Amino acid sequence: MKNQSWKPVDFKSVFSNLTIYGSSHAIVDATCAAVILSLSQIHSVDLGGFFALVVLYNILAFGFQVPFGLMIDKWHIPLFSAIAGCILTAVSTIVLVFSSIIAVCLAGIGNALFHVGGGTISLNLTPKRATAPGIFVAPGALGIFVGTIIGKSGDFVSWPFVFLLLSLCVAMFMIGVPKIDYDQNNRESRQVDFHCLELVILLLLSSIAVRSLVGLAIVFPWKSDMILFITLTAAVVLGKAFGGILADKLGWISAATISLLISAPLLSFGANNPYIAIVGMFLFSITMPITLVAISNMLPGRPGFSFGLTCLALIAGALLAFTEFKFIFGNELAILTIILVSMAALFYGLLLFFKSFSFRNSKTYMKRNEGKKHAEK
């Protein structure tokens, strides 16, 4: 029996969806960052209050993605979730003038709803491949960068964000939703050993958490230079975007292992050199779409829940960056060790994934199917 998930891709549909949802991702994240960083200026929030609101936002934006993902998978409403997320995020910019807490809650919930809705759709544009999800998640870093600049400038104005978000909602509605496979009882899932499933997911989520921790905890003293900061942001965006493409072309294990292996010394010993560190961050970001799609492939029929799990791992790693654990990043050898351990976890997780599951990356699977087709002829 052939795996029907692997079929010719409608590139026009993929391009249209990624343009709309990728742009929406950037605008949603930019809006949320601008709202959060405008709090202290609009409401004169003290440092303690600001920190509490940031924690509240992150709990809502990242922690709620798992239950929202389960909801989307059960009711099959990714489009509704993405649109509702954009609308709530837009409303948060208006409410910000009146209430900081309500604005933060709306922004956090809106962010979570959009991410799992848009993430579910991106995972099904190129089924079981990393290309589309990588391109979808990439603009988020750009959005955070722009929103941070706007929020810190003190010139936050709501109407441009509202206009852009509502326009993108209309575009989402007009383009529709690609076919999404919600079958949780397919052949691949029946072949999965439950304990192996748990181990692989744990290994992949651990590598995601470490990536988040490293990205936040490593100090780049040259980031005050705006040109270099923009270049660093572009490297992260391009790393995620091209990570999925490279993984599907070269193989997931090769792309993930090689990129982390090269990035480890660059980030460990080259953090003070902007050119070395920027290349390191580009390579370090390549693994993001690989881990996302691998987890989604292991949980068939649950793309929203899968996307939510990866974001939960991100916030877990980010929280570690604000604990005493952060001080270990003052030691170059410690940074190198942590990245290499993360690489080992990712390598072993992907190795188990391909050994234990019938999924294959697009290059390998399509070559085999082409051989079968020629044999049948």
C-alpha positions as a Markdown table, in Angstrom:
| # | Residue | x | y | z |
|---|---|---|---|---|
| 1 | Met | 0.0 | 0.0 | 0.0 |
| 2 | Lys | 1.4 | 3.3 | -1.0 |
| 3 | Asn | 1.7 | 6.2 | 1.4 |
| 4 | Gln | -0.7 | 8.7 | -0.1 |
| 5 | Ser | 0.8 | 11.6 | 1.8 |
| 6 | Trp | 3.6 | 11.8 | -0.6 |
| 7 | Lys | 2.2 | 13.3 | -3.7 |
| 8 | Pro | 3.1 | 16.1 | -6.2 |
| 9 | Val | 3.0 | 19.5 | -4.5 |
| 10 | Asp | 0.8 | 22.3 | -5.9 |
| 11 | Phe | 3.5 | 24.9 | -5.8 |
| 12 | Lys | 1.1 | 27.7 | -6.6 |
| 13 | Ser | -1.0 | 26.9 | -3.6 |
| 14 | Val | 2.0 | 26.4 | -1.4 |
| 15 | Phe | 3.5 | 29.7 | -2.4 |
| 16 | Ser | 0.2 | 31.6 | -1.8 |
| 17 | Asn | -0.4 | 30.0 | 1.6 |
| 18 | Leu | 3.2 | 30.6 | 2.7 |
| 19 | Thr | 3.1 | 34.2 | 1.6 |
| 20 | Ile | 0.0 | 34.9 | 3.6 |
| 21 | Tyr | 0.7 | 32.9 | 6.7 |
| 22 | Gly | 4.4 | 33.8 | 6.8 |
| 23 | Ser | 3.5 | 37.5 | 6.5 |
| 24 | Ser | 0.9 | 37.0 | 9.2 |
| 25 | His | 3.4 | 35.3 | 11.5 |
| 26 | Ala | 5.7 | 38.3 | 11.2 |
| 27 | Ile | 3.0 | 40.8 | 11.8 |
| 28 | Val | 1.5 | 38.9 | 14.8 |
| 29 | Asp | 4.9 | 38.5 | 16.5 |
| 30 | Ala | 5.7 | 42.2 | 15.7 |
| 31 | Thr | 2.4 | 43.3 | 17.2 |
| 32 | Cys | 2.9 | 41.3 | 20.4 |
| 33 | Ala | 6.4 | 42.5 | 20.9 |
| 34 | Ala | 5.4 | 46.1 | 20.3 |
| 35 | Val | 2.5 | 45.8 | 22.8 |
| 36 | Ile | 4.7 | 44.2 | 25.5 |
| 37 | Leu | 7.5 | 46.7 | 25.1 |
| 38 | Ser | 5.1 | 49.7 | 25.1 |
| 39 | Leu | 3.6 | 48.8 | 28.5 |
| 40 | Ser | 6.1 | 50.7 | 30.6 |
| 41 | Gln | 5.7 | 53.8 | 28.5 |
| 42 | Ile | 2.0 | 53.9 | 28.2 |
| 43 | His | 1.1 | 52.8 | 31.7 |
| 44 | Ser | 4.3 | 53.6 | 33.6 |
| 45 | Val | 4.7 | 50.0 | 34.7 |
| 46 | Asp | 7.6 | 49.5 | 37.1 |
| 47 | Leu | 10.2 | 46.8 | 36.6 |
| 48 | Gly | 8.5 | 44.2 | 38.8 |
| 49 | Gly | 5.2 | 44.7 | 37.2 |
| 50 | Phe | 6.6 | 44.6 | 33.7 |
| 51 | Phe | 8.4 | 41.3 | 34.5 |
| 52 | Ala | 5.2 | 39.8 | 35.8 |
| 53 | Leu | 3.3 | 40.9 | 32.6 |
| 54 | Val | 6.0 | 39.4 | 30.4 |
| 55 | Val | 5.8 | 36.1 | 32.3 |
| 56 | Leu | 2.0 | 36.2 | 32.0 |
| 57 | Tyr | 2.3 | 36.8 | 28.2 |
| 58 | Asn | 4.7 | 33.9 | 27.7 |
| 59 | Ile | 2.6 | 31.5 | 29.7 |
| 60 | Leu | -0.4 | 32.3 | 27.5 |
| 61 | Ala | 1.4 | 32.6 | 24.2 |
| 62 | Phe | 3.5 | 29.4 | 24.5 |
| 63 | Gly | 1.8 | 27.3 | 27.2 |
| 64 | Phe | -1.7 | 27.6 | 25.8 |
| 65 | Gln | -0.6 | 26.3 | 22.4 |
| 66 | Val | -0.9 | 22.7 | 23.5 |
| 67 | Pro | -4.6 | 22.8 | 24.6 |
| 68 | Phe | -5.4 | 25.0 | 21.6 |
| 69 | Gly | -3.7 | 22.5 | 19.4 |
| 70 | Leu | -5.7 | 19.7 | 20.8 |
| 71 | Met | -8.9 | 21.7 | 20.3 |
| 72 | Ile | -8.0 | 22.4 | 16.6 |
| 73 | Asp | -7.2 | 18.7 | 16.0 |
| 74 | Lys | -10.5 | 17.6 | 17.5 |
| 75 | Trp | -12.7 | 20.2 | 15.8 |
| 76 | His | -10.6 | 20.6 | 12.6 |
| 77 | Ile | -10.6 | 24.4 | 12.8 |
| 78 | Pro | -7.1 | 25.7 | 11.9 |
| 79 | Leu | -8.4 | 28.5 | 9.7 |
| 80 | Phe | -10.7 | 29.7 | 12.5 |
| 81 | Ser | -7.9 | 29.6 | 15.0 |
| 82 | Ala | -5.5 | 31.5 | 12.8 |
| 83 | Ile | -8.1 | 34.2 | 12.0 |
| 84 | Ala | -9.3 | 34.5 | 15.6 |
| 85 | Gly | -5.7 | 34.8 | 16.7 |
| 86 | Cys | -5.0 | 37.7 | 14.4 |
| 87 | Ile | -8.2 | 39.5 | 15.5 |
| 88 | Leu | -7.5 | 39.1 | 19.2 |
| 89 | Thr | -3.9 | 40.3 | 18.6 |
| 90 | Ala | -5.3 | 43.4 | 16.7 |
| 91 | Val | -7.8 | 44.1 | 19.6 |
| 92 | Ser | -4.9 | 44.0 | 22.1 |
| 93 | Thr | -3.3 | 47.1 | 20.4 |
| 94 | Ile | -6.6 | 49.0 | 21.0 |
| 95 | Val | -7.2 | 47.8 | 24.5 |
| 96 | Leu | -3.6 | 48.6 | 25.5 |
| 97 | Val | -4.5 | 52.2 | 26.1 |
| 98 | Phe | -7.1 | 51.3 | 28.7 |
| 99 | Ser | -5.7 | 48.1 | 30.4 |
| 100 | Ser | -2.2 | 46.6 | 30.4 |
| 101 | Ile | -3.3 | 43.2 | 31.8 |
| 102 | Ile | -6.2 | 42.8 | 29.4 |
| 103 | Ala | -4.0 | 43.8 | 26.4 |
| 104 | Val | -1.3 | 41.3 | 27.5 |
| 105 | Cys | -3.9 | 38.5 | 27.9 |
| 106 | Leu | -5.4 | 39.2 | 24.4 |
| 107 | Ala | -2.0 | 39.4 | 22.8 |
| 108 | Gly | -0.9 | 36.1 | 24.4 |
| 109 | Ile | -4.0 | 34.2 | 23.6 |
| 110 | Gly | -4.1 | 35.6 | 20.1 |
| 111 | Asn | -0.5 | 34.7 | 19.5 |
| 112 | Ala | -1.2 | 31.1 | 20.7 |
| 113 | Leu | -4.3 | 30.7 | 18.5 |
| 114 | Phe | -2.6 | 32.0 | 15.4 |
| 115 | His | 0.6 | 29.9 | 15.8 |
| 116 | Val | -1.2 | 26.6 | 16.2 |
| 117 | Gly | -3.7 | 27.4 | 13.4 |
| 118 | Gly | -1.1 | 28.7 | 11.0 |
| 119 | Gly | 1.3 | 25.9 | 12.1 |
| 120 | Thr | -1.2 | 23.2 | 11.4 |
| 121 | Ile | -1.8 | 24.6 | 7.9 |
| 122 | Ser | 1.9 | 24.9 | 7.2 |
| 123 | Leu | 2.6 | 21.3 | 8.2 |
| 124 | Asn | 0.1 | 20.1 | 5.6 |
| 125 | Leu | 1.3 | 22.2 | 2.7 |
| 126 | Thr | 4.2 | 19.9 | 2.0 |
| 127 | Pro | 3.1 | 16.8 | 4.1 |
| 128 | Lys | 5.8 | 15.1 | 6.1 |
| 129 | Arg | 8.4 | 17.4 | 4.6 |
| 130 | Ala | 10.2 | 20.3 | 6.4 |
| 131 | Thr | 10.2 | 22.9 | 3.6 |
| 132 | Ala | 6.9 | 24.7 | 4.2 |
| 133 | Pro | 7.0 | 24.7 | 8.1 |
| 134 | Gly | 10.5 | 26.1 | 7.9 |
| 135 | Ile | 9.4 | 29.0 | 5.7 |
| 136 | Phe | 6.3 | 29.6 | 7.9 |
| 137 | Val | 8.2 | 29.8 | 11.2 |
| 138 | Ala | 11.1 | 31.9 | 9.8 |
| 139 | Pro | 9.5 | 35.3 | 9.7 |
| 140 | Gly | 8.6 | 35.2 | 13.4 |
| 141 | Ala | 12.2 | 36.3 | 14.3 |
| 142 | Leu | 11.9 | 39.2 | 11.9 |
| 143 | Gly | 8.6 | 40.2 | 13.4 |
| 144 | Ile | 9.9 | 40.2 | 16.9 |
| 145 | Phe | 12.9 | 42.3 | 15.8 |
| 146 | Val | 10.6 | 45.0 | 14.2 |
| 147 | Gly | 8.1 | 44.9 | 17.1 |
| 148 | Thr | 11.0 | 45.4 | 19.6 |
| 149 | Ile | 12.3 | 48.4 | 17.7 |
| 150 | Ile | 8.8 | 49.9 | 17.6 |
| 151 | Gly | 8.0 | 49.2 | 21.2 |
| 152 | Lys | 11.2 | 50.7 | 22.5 |
| 153 | Ser | 10.9 | 53.8 | 20.3 |
| 154 | Gly | 7.8 | 55.0 | 22.3 |
| 155 | Asp | 6.0 | 55.7 | 19.0 |
| 156 | Phe | 3.5 | 52.8 | 19.2 |
| 157 | Val | 0.4 | 53.4 | 17.1 |
| 158 | Ser | -2.3 | 50.7 | 16.9 |
| 159 | Trp | -4.0 | 51.4 | 13.5 |
| 160 | Pro | -1.2 | 50.1 | 11.2 |
| 161 | Phe | -1.2 | 46.8 | 13.1 |
| 162 | Val | -5.0 | 46.5 | 13.1 |
| 163 | Phe | -5.2 | 47.3 | 9.3 |
| 164 | Leu | -2.5 | 44.7 | 8.4 |
| 165 | Leu | -3.9 | 42.0 | 10.6 |
| 166 | Leu | -7.5 | 42.4 | 9.5 |
| 167 | Ser | -6.3 | 42.5 | 5.8 |
| 168 | Leu | -4.4 | 39.2 | 6.3 |
| 169 | Cys | -7.5 | 37.7 | 7.9 |
| 170 | Val | -9.4 | 38.4 | 4.7 |
| 171 | Ala | -6.6 | 36.9 | 2.7 |
| 172 | Met | -6.6 | 33.8 | 4.8 |
| 173 | Phe | -10.4 | 33.4 | 4.4 |
| 174 | Met | -10.2 | 33.9 | 0.6 |
| 175 | Ile | -7.4 | 31.4 | 0.1 |
| 176 | Gly | -9.1 | 28.6 | 2.1 |
| 177 | Val | -7.4 | 25.6 | 3.8 |
| 178 | Pro | -5.3 | 22.9 | 2.2 |
| 179 | Lys | -6.3 | 19.2 | 2.7 |
| 180 | Ile | -5.4 | 18.2 | 6.2 |
| 181 | Asp | -5.0 | 14.5 | 7.2 |
| 182 | Tyr | -6.6 | 14.1 | 10.7 |
| 183 | Asp | -6.4 | 10.3 | 10.5 |
| 184 | Gln | -4.9 | 9.1 | 13.8 |
| 185 | Asn | -5.2 | 5.4 | 13.0 |
| 186 | Asn | -3.2 | 5.1 | 9.8 |
| 187 | Arg | -0.7 | 2.4 | 9.0 |
| 188 | Glu | 2.3 | 4.3 | 10.4 |
| 189 | Ser | 0.8 | 5.0 | 13.8 |
| 190 | Arg | -0.2 | 1.3 | 14.3 |
| 191 | Gln | 3.4 | 0.3 | 13.7 |
| 192 | Val | 4.8 | 2.6 | 16.4 |
| 193 | Asp | 6.1 | 1.3 | 19.7 |
| 194 | Phe | 4.7 | 3.6 | 22.4 |
| 195 | His | 7.9 | 3.6 | 24.5 |
| 196 | Cys | 10.0 | 4.4 | 21.5 |
| 197 | Leu | 7.6 | 7.1 | 20.6 |
| 198 | Glu | 8.0 | 8.7 | 24.0 |
| 199 | Leu | 11.8 | 8.5 | 23.9 |
| 200 | Val | 12.1 | 10.0 | 20.4 |
| 201 | Ile | 9.7 | 12.9 | 21.3 |
| 202 | Leu | 11.6 | 13.5 | 24.6 |
| 203 | Leu | 15.0 | 13.6 | 22.7 |
| 204 | Leu | 13.7 | 16.0 | 20.0 |
| 205 | Leu | 11.9 | 18.3 | 22.5 |
| 206 | Ser | 15.1 | 18.4 | 24.6 |
| 207 | Ser | 17.1 | 19.6 | 21.6 |
| 208 | Ile | 14.5 | 22.3 | 21.0 |
| 209 | Ala | 14.7 | 23.5 | 24.6 |
| 210 | Val | 18.5 | 23.6 | 24.4 |
| 211 | Arg | 18.3 | 25.6 | 21.2 |
| 212 | Ser | 16.0 | 28.1 | 22.9 |
| 213 | Leu | 18.3 | 28.3 | 25.9 |
| 214 | Val | 21.4 | 28.8 | 23.9 |
| 215 | Gly | 19.8 | 31.4 | 21.6 |
| 216 | Leu | 18.8 | 33.5 | 24.7 |
| 217 | Ala | 21.7 | 32.9 | 27.0 |
| 218 | Ile | 24.8 | 33.5 | 24.8 |
| 219 | Val | 25.9 | 37.1 | 25.0 |
| 220 | Phe | 26.8 | 38.9 | 21.8 |
| 221 | Pro | 28.4 | 42.2 | 23.0 |
| 222 | Trp | 28.2 | 43.7 | 19.5 |
| 223 | Lys | 24.4 | 43.5 | 19.3 |
| 224 | Ser | 24.2 | 47.2 | 20.1 |
| 225 | Asp | 25.4 | 47.9 | 16.5 |
| 226 | Met | 22.1 | 48.1 | 14.6 |
| 227 | Ile | 23.6 | 46.8 | 11.3 |
| 228 | Leu | 25.0 | 43.8 | 13.0 |
| 229 | Phe | 21.8 | 43.2 | 14.9 |
| 230 | Ile | 19.8 | 43.3 | 11.7 |
| 231 | Thr | 22.3 | 40.9 | 10.1 |
| 232 | Leu | 22.0 | 38.5 | 13.0 |
| 233 | Thr | 18.2 | 38.5 | 12.8 |
| 234 | Ala | 18.4 | 37.9 | 9.0 |
| 235 | Ala | 20.7 | 34.9 | 9.7 |
| 236 | Val | 18.2 | 33.4 | 12.1 |
| 237 | Val | 15.3 | 33.9 | 9.6 |
| 238 | Leu | 17.3 | 32.5 | 6.7 |
| 239 | Gly | 18.5 | 29.6 | 8.8 |
| 240 | Lys | 15.0 | 28.5 | 9.6 |
| 241 | Ala | 13.7 | 29.1 | 6.1 |
| 242 | Phe | 16.5 | 27.2 | 4.3 |
| 243 | Gly | 16.7 | 24.6 | 7.1 |
| 244 | Gly | 13.6 | 22.8 | 5.9 |
| 245 | Ile | 14.7 | 23.0 | 2.2 |
| 246 | Leu | 18.2 | 21.7 | 2.9 |
| 247 | Ala | 16.8 | 18.9 | 5.1 |
| 248 | Asp | 14.4 | 17.7 | 2.4 |
| 249 | Lys | 17.2 | 17.8 | -0.1 |
| 250 | Leu | 20.2 | 16.4 | 1.8 |
| 251 | Gly | 18.4 | 14.3 | 4.5 |
| 252 | Trp | 17.2 | 15.3 | 7.9 |
| 253 | Ile | 20.0 | 13.6 | 9.9 |
| 254 | Ser | 22.7 | 15.0 | 7.7 |
| 255 | Ala | 21.4 | 18.5 | 7.7 |
| 256 | Ala | 20.7 | 18.6 | 11.5 |
| 257 | Thr | 24.0 | 16.9 | 12.6 |
| 258 | Ile | 26.3 | 18.8 | 10.2 |
| 259 | Ser | 24.8 | 22.2 | 11.0 |
| 260 | Leu | 25.0 | 21.7 | 14.8 |
| 261 | Leu | 28.5 | 20.2 | 14.6 |
| 262 | Ile | 29.8 | 23.3 | 12.7 |
| 263 | Ser | 27.8 | 25.8 | 14.7 |
| 264 | Ala | 29.0 | 24.5 | 18.1 |
| 265 | Pro | 32.6 | 25.9 | 18.0 |
| 266 | Leu | 31.5 | 29.0 | 16.2 |
| 267 | Leu | 29.0 | 30.0 | 18.9 |
| 268 | Ser | 31.2 | 28.7 | 21.8 |
| 269 | Phe | 34.5 | 30.4 | 20.9 |
| 270 | Gly | 33.3 | 33.1 | 18.4 |
| 271 | Ala | 30.6 | 34.9 | 20.3 |
| 272 | Asn | 32.7 | 38.1 | 20.5 |
| 273 | Asn | 33.3 | 38.1 | 16.7 |
| 274 | Pro | 30.1 | 39.2 | 14.9 |
| 275 | Tyr | 30.9 | 37.5 | 11.6 |
| 276 | Ile | 31.7 | 34.1 | 13.1 |
| 277 | Ala | 28.7 | 34.3 | 15.5 |
| 278 | Ile | 26.3 | 35.2 | 12.7 |
| 279 | Val | 27.3 | 32.3 | 10.6 |
| 280 | Gly | 27.0 | 30.1 | 13.8 |
| 281 | Met | 23.4 | 31.3 | 14.4 |
| 282 | Phe | 22.5 | 30.6 | 10.8 |
| 283 | Leu | 23.6 | 27.0 | 11.1 |
| 284 | Phe | 22.2 | 26.7 | 14.6 |
| 285 | Ser | 18.7 | 27.7 | 13.3 |
| 286 | Ile | 18.6 | 25.1 | 10.6 |
| 287 | Thr | 17.4 | 22.3 | 12.9 |
| 288 | Met | 14.1 | 24.1 | 13.9 |
| 289 | Pro | 11.9 | 22.9 | 11.0 |
| 290 | Ile | 13.4 | 19.4 | 11.2 |
| 291 | Thr | 12.4 | 18.8 | 14.8 |
| 292 | Leu | 9.0 | 20.3 | 14.2 |
| 293 | Val | 8.1 | 18.0 | 11.3 |
| 294 | Ala | 9.7 | 14.9 | 12.9 |
| 295 | Ile | 7.4 | 15.3 | 16.0 |
| 296 | Ser | 4.4 | 16.0 | 13.8 |
| 297 | Asn | 5.1 | 12.9 | 11.7 |
| 298 | Met | 5.2 | 10.8 | 14.9 |
| 299 | Leu | 1.8 | 12.1 | 15.9 |
| 300 | Pro | -0.3 | 11.6 | 12.8 |
| 301 | Gly | -3.6 | 13.4 | 12.8 |
| 302 | Arg | -2.4 | 15.9 | 15.5 |
| 303 | Pro | -0.6 | 18.7 | 13.8 |
| 304 | Gly | -1.9 | 21.4 | 16.1 |
| 305 | Phe | -0.8 | 19.4 | 19.2 |
| 306 | Ser | 2.6 | 18.7 | 17.6 |
| 307 | Phe | 3.2 | 22.4 | 16.9 |
| 308 | Gly | 2.1 | 23.2 | 20.5 |
| 309 | Leu | 4.6 | 20.7 | 22.0 |
| 310 | Thr | 7.5 | 22.3 | 20.2 |
| 311 | Cys | 6.5 | 25.8 | 21.4 |
| 312 | Leu | 6.2 | 24.4 | 24.9 |
| 313 | Ala | 9.8 | 23.2 | 24.6 |
| 314 | Leu | 10.9 | 26.6 | 23.4 |
| 315 | Ile | 9.4 | 28.4 | 26.5 |
| 316 | Ala | 10.9 | 25.7 | 28.8 |
| 317 | Gly | 14.4 | 26.5 | 27.4 |
| 318 | Ala | 13.7 | 30.2 | 27.5 |
| 319 | Leu | 12.8 | 30.1 | 31.2 |
| 320 | Leu | 16.1 | 28.3 | 32.0 |
| 321 | Ala | 17.9 | 31.4 | 30.5 |
| 322 | Phe | 16.5 | 33.5 | 33.3 |
| 323 | Thr | 17.7 | 31.1 | 36.1 |
| 324 | Glu | 21.1 | 30.6 | 37.6 |
| 325 | Phe | 21.7 | 28.1 | 34.8 |
| 326 | Lys | 22.4 | 31.1 | 32.6 |
| 327 | Phe | 25.8 | 31.7 | 34.3 |
| 328 | Ile | 27.2 | 28.5 | 32.9 |
| 329 | Phe | 27.2 | 30.3 | 29.5 |
| 330 | Gly | 30.2 | 32.4 | 30.6 |
| 331 | Asn | 32.3 | 29.3 | 30.1 |
| 332 | Glu | 33.1 | 28.5 | 26.5 |
| 333 | Leu | 33.7 | 24.8 | 27.0 |
| 334 | Ala | 30.4 | 24.5 | 28.8 |
| 335 | Ile | 28.6 | 26.1 | 25.8 |
| 336 | Leu | 30.4 | 23.7 | 23.5 |
| 337 | Thr | 29.4 | 20.8 | 25.6 |
| 338 | Ile | 25.8 | 21.8 | 25.9 |
| 339 | Ile | 25.4 | 22.2 | 22.1 |
| 340 | Leu | 27.2 | 18.9 | 21.4 |
| 341 | Val | 24.9 | 17.1 | 23.9 |
| 342 | Ser | 21.9 | 18.7 | 22.1 |
| 343 | Met | 23.3 | 17.5 | 18.8 |
| 344 | Ala | 23.7 | 14.0 | 20.1 |
| 345 | Ala | 20.1 | 14.0 | 21.4 |
| 346 | Leu | 18.9 | 15.2 | 18.1 |
| 347 | Phe | 21.0 | 12.7 | 16.1 |
| 348 | Tyr | 19.9 | 9.7 | 18.2 |
| 349 | Gly | 16.3 | 10.9 | 18.2 |
| 350 | Leu | 16.2 | 11.2 | 14.4 |
| 351 | Leu | 18.0 | 7.9 | 14.0 |
| 352 | Leu | 15.4 | 6.1 | 16.1 |
| 353 | Phe | 12.7 | 8.0 | 14.2 |
| 354 | Phe | 13.8 | 6.6 | 10.9 |
| 355 | Lys | 14.5 | 3.1 | 12.3 |
| 356 | Ser | 11.2 | 2.8 | 14.1 |
| 357 | Phe | 8.8 | 4.6 | 11.8 |
| 358 | Ser | 7.9 | 4.0 | 8.2 |
| 359 | Phe | 8.3 | 7.8 | 7.4 |
| 360 | Arg | 11.1 | 8.9 | 5.2 |
| 361 | Asn | 12.3 | 12.2 | 4.1 |
| 362 | Ser | 11.1 | 13.4 | 0.6 |
| 363 | Lys | 14.3 | 12.7 | -1.3 |
| 364 | Thr | 14.7 | 9.1 | -0.1 |
| 365 | Tyr | 11.0 | 8.2 | -0.3 |
| 366 | Met | 10.4 | 9.7 | -3.7 |
| 367 | Lys | 13.4 | 8.0 | -5.2 |
| 368 | Arg | 12.1 | 4.6 | -3.9 |
| 369 | Asn | 8.6 | 5.3 | -5.2 |
| 370 | Glu | 10.0 | 6.3 | -8.6 |
| 371 | Gly | 11.9 | 3.0 | -8.8 |
| 372 | Lys | 8.7 | 1.1 | -7.9 |
| 373 | Lys | 6.8 | 3.0 | -10.6 |
| 374 | His | 9.3 | 2.1 | -13.2 |
| 375 | Ala | 9.3 | -1.5 | -12.1 |
| 376 | Glu | 5.5 | -1.7 | -12.3 |
| 377 | Lys | 5.6 | -0.3 | -15.8 |
